[in-house]
Amino acid sequence: MVSRVTNLSSSRLINSLILKSQDRINEQQIKLTTQQKSQDYLGIGDDASRLLTVESSLRRIDQFVKDNAFIDMRMETMLNSMDAVGDILTEVRTLVRDVLEDGELGGIDKNDFTEIKMDQLEGFLNVKMNGRFLFSGTKTDTQPVNAGDLADAPTFDADGVTTTAEPSFFYQGDDNQVKARIDEGVTLEYGVKANDEGFEKLIRAIRLVKSTDLSDANVLGKFQHALNLLNESADKIAAVELNTGVKFQQLASTTQSLKDTKSILDGVVDEIERADTFEAVSILNQVQTQLEASYATAVRVSSLSLTKFLTR
């Protein structure tokens, strides 16, 4: 029987070297395929802690950007509604001026006109998005405006001509201000409530026009009061629109800042995770050469008998 020079320990050593080389080849091939240094945090060593911190910041930024997109849509919808309310106000004011100037309605049915305008106004102030009523304060599940019977005249002051504000006639929401955190440490108060003074004056003017007959002894005084309410309403609504527009711009600026920060942090993540392609190729070639040498050695050693060893 021919004896072998090799023993168990040397065989194990060679196999171990081969397996380690194969593992290193797989590691470099994965780097080249994924363009990442490692598939887990352990593989990036001291950078793991920094990467975890940056990734946590990115998740918070992504959530803020997502939430801000919904707030943006709500604010834009509110601005569109207020623009439409402004058009309604203009039409009602035109009718009131006609009565004050000519004493006539110009063939318009006052009752139908005021009912239609109030229906339109309710529609715009009862606007809803993603299950939320936008003009209800924090009672977002409650329809804010229910004007009831417009034939009911507003409450008059002692002079029998001017009227008292009474938002409770139509408003179903609350007085709380809607707020949202749009960035770390930044809270935006962005809600507009349907009981705002501008909307209340408009609705009160419509009620006054609806309930006042042209044969009323105080018709001119009441319609003049209605015109005053409408003019004041226009100023108030314009102020609310301006304030909302400013906050809309603040939201846009904050969101853009978040996106800019995200771009910077994405670069940091890329810097930490991205593999050096040239280094990976160099190591791969080196290890493949070592592996081929290990295979060749294993073949030679495994075939080396005592006779061949002694005759060399």
KAKA-V360646 format. One line per field, one symbol per residue. phi: phi as a letter, one per 40 degrees, with the letter a starting at -180 (. if undefined). burial: 1 if it has 16 or more other ideal C-beta (glycine too) atoms within 10 Angstrom, else 0. Layout:
# KAKA-V360646
phi->???
burial->???
This chain:
# KAKA-V360646
phi->.cccccbccccccccccccccccccdccccdcccgbcacacccbfccccccccccccccccdcccccccccdccccccccccccccccdccccccccccccbgbcggccdcccccccccccddcccdbafgbccbbgccccbccbacgcccccccccccgbcbbcacccbcbcbccccbacbadgbbbcbcbbccddccccccccccccccbcccccbdccccccccccccccdcccccccccccccccccccccccccccccccdccccccccccdccccccdccccccccccccccccccbccccccccc
burial->000001000000010011001001101101100001110000010010001001000100100110010011011001101101110110011011001000000000000011101100110111100000111110010011101001000100000011100010111110000101011000010111111111111111111111110000001001111110110011011001100100110010011001000100100100011010000100110010011001000100000000000000
